[in-house]
Each structure stands twice: as structure tokens, then as C-alpha cells.
Amino acid sequence: MVESSSAAVASAISSNSNSCESSPSKDSTVSAAERSKRQWKYQEKQKLRQVLSPLQYHITQEKGTEKPHSGAYVKLFETGNYTCVVCGQRVFSSEHKYPSHCGWATFYNTADQASINTGSTNGSGIQSSESLSGNTGSCVERAIDTFDGLVRMEVKCSKCGAHLGHVFDDGPKKYGGERYCVNSAALKFIPSSQVNTQTQ
Ligand SMILES: [Zn+2]
């Protein structure tokens, strides 16, 4: 029996049992592999606590919501991209940002539909040309959120699962009618000037 590093164990697990396994809650027959996976997840969370601010951690990992009008990007209308603060995946674009006056940063679409191609993948794995033409919303995922007795549609980063905010159906009608209401603390803004792209 060879003792391998936890990273190797983790990658072996994710490649072996990545199909449709939902994590069992309290199961007495938890396998060594599952225990190792949970340990790995715990370690990842601990690492995130070190790199994220308490607010960023609370919002992205505990589905928190920042106070209205408190976010750094609520009134920002510079040209650029908004990436997930946890993993760096591009999730929104300034192209779709609009002032909804709801107190949070609002977009009527996701970065999948952006025509601003910064090419700033920076090793984050974003395959620009394909994702830009697709209409699947693949840089974010949606999930029903029933927290607090309200039924809302949660929006998460599709790459790392970070909670970003919610999407509502009261956005601008001419752009499809959706309003992505996003916590600034879940985002990192990358101005276009930093990536040498053409502005509109
Ligand atoms: Zn992410």
C-alpha cells in the first residue's frame, strides 16, 4: 500500500467518482475515499478563509448578501470584466451592467453573451471564442434558493460554485427581462485597459 499525497488522492477521487454522486449526509458506511474527499473539501475551505476577506467568504461560501448600496461595484460603469473573486472565471461584463438602483451591481446578462473579448484567460481556463457564441449561460449556474422563506433563483459561479447573487425577472425587457443582482464582494473587476482590448 503506497501512501500518496492528499493532492494525488483528491485528483484520483475526482476523476473516479465524478459522475452523479450526491454527497451522502450522515452515512455510517462512509468510505475512506469519501472521508478523504471531505477532508480535502475542508482544507479547501480553510485555504479560502485565508485568501478571502470575511465578507467575501461569507457571501461566496455561505450564501451571504452584502448590505444594499455598500458594494464597491454598485456604481461602477467602467469598461471591463467581472470575474469570480474565488476562482477568477469571467462571469459578467460591463457591457451588460446597468443602473437598476436596487442597491446591488446589476447585469441583464452573463459574460457568456459578452462581445468584449479581452482574451484575458490568464490560465483560468476560459475558452473565449466558444463561450462567447454559446447561449447557455455556462459561466454561471442557477439553483432554487428557498432561504428565509423566499423562493429565489440563486446564481453561482459554474466553475467553483461560489454564490454570486440572484437573478430576477424584472430586468430591462428589451434585453430579455432578466436582472442579475450580484454582490460586489463576490466579484473582481478587471478594467479593459489592463488587458489591452478595444473599447466600444
Ligand atoms: Zn468561481
Boltz pocket constraint, residues with backbone or C-beta under 6 A from the ligand:
constraints:
  - pocket:
      binder: B
      contacts: [[A, 84], [A, 85], [A, 86], [A, 87], [A, 88], [A, 89], [A, 157], [A, 158], [A, 159], [A, 160], [A, 161], [A, 162]]
      max_distance: 6.0
